[in-house]
Amino acid sequence: MKQLKQLSDFNTLIQNKTIVMFTASWCPDCTFIAPHLDDIENSFKDYQFISVDRDAFMDLAIEHDVMGIPSFVAFNEGKEIGRFVSKDRKTKEEIIAFIEQL
């Protein structure tokens, strides 16, 4: 999964079909799902996957109403097309179901 390095890249990246995962290094639920991310990404080749460190890009998280992590927000042509945000720990199956319904 690519990591967002510069805020200025974000709007260019979301012009294509993109799943953005807002995360943080200290987040236990992010660590829980991390071993499954490669499998999820490999199952959806028509999407690019971008990891955004919520703490490093807090203004971007606020702009997109993301406070809880991990949060998954899908974009296409620069517009949000779906989001999977909840206070509960997310499973591989739930993330796959979210992407399949986009």
N, C-alpha and C positions, 0 to 999 in steps of 0.2 A: 504494500500500500504506500503510495506516495505521501509525503508530508508537505503541508503548506509551509513554505519557507518565508515568503514575502506576501504581505497583505495585497499588494498591487497585482499579484497573480490570480487572486481568487475569482474575480469576475470573468477572466479569460477561461479559467478552468471549468466553470459551470456553464459555459456555452454548449458543451457536449453533455451527453447523458452521464451524470456524476452522482455518486453516493458520497456524501461528506459525513465522516464520523468525527464528532466533537468529543475530545478525550482529554485526559491529563495523566501524567506519569504516576501520580499518587493514588489514582482511582482504583479501588479493588474490583469493581464491576467491569472496568475496562480491562484489567489484567485477566479476569475470568474469561472474557470472550476472545482475548488476543490469540490463543492457539487455533481458533476456528476461522480467523479472518482470511487466511490464504485460501482455504477451501471455499469460503463464500465468494471471494473475489474470482476464483477460477470457475465458479459456476455461472457467473454473469459477465461474460466477456464483452457484452455490448455496453457495459458501464465502466467508467474509470472510478477508482476508489481513492479518496483523498482523506488523510488524517489531519485534523486541525487541533492543535493544542489549545484548549479553551483558555487556559491561563495566559498563554502568550498572545492570544488574539481575542481578549475579552470584549473589545468593542465589536468585533465581528459576531461573536456569540450573542451579545446583547441585541445587535441589529437583526439577528435572525431568531430572537426569542428563545435562545437555548441557554438554560441554566444548569439543568441536570445532565450528567454524563454517565455512560456514553449515550449520545443522541445521534441518530442517523437522519440526515435530511437529503432528499433526492432533488436534483435539479436537471433541467433540460432547457436549452436555449435561454439560459440565464434566469429562468423562473423556477420557483419551487414547485415540484409536482407531487410531493408527499413527505411525510416525516414519521419517524418512529421514536417517540419520546415518552418515557414513563419513569416512574420512580422505582420500578421493580428491576431486578437483575434480568438482563436480556439473554435469551438462549440463541444458539445457532439456528434452531428451527424457526423461532420467531422472526429473526432477521431475514431469513430466506423467504418466509411467508410475506413479510413486508415488501421485499423487492419484487416478488412474483406478482403482487397485486398492483404494481405501478402501471 
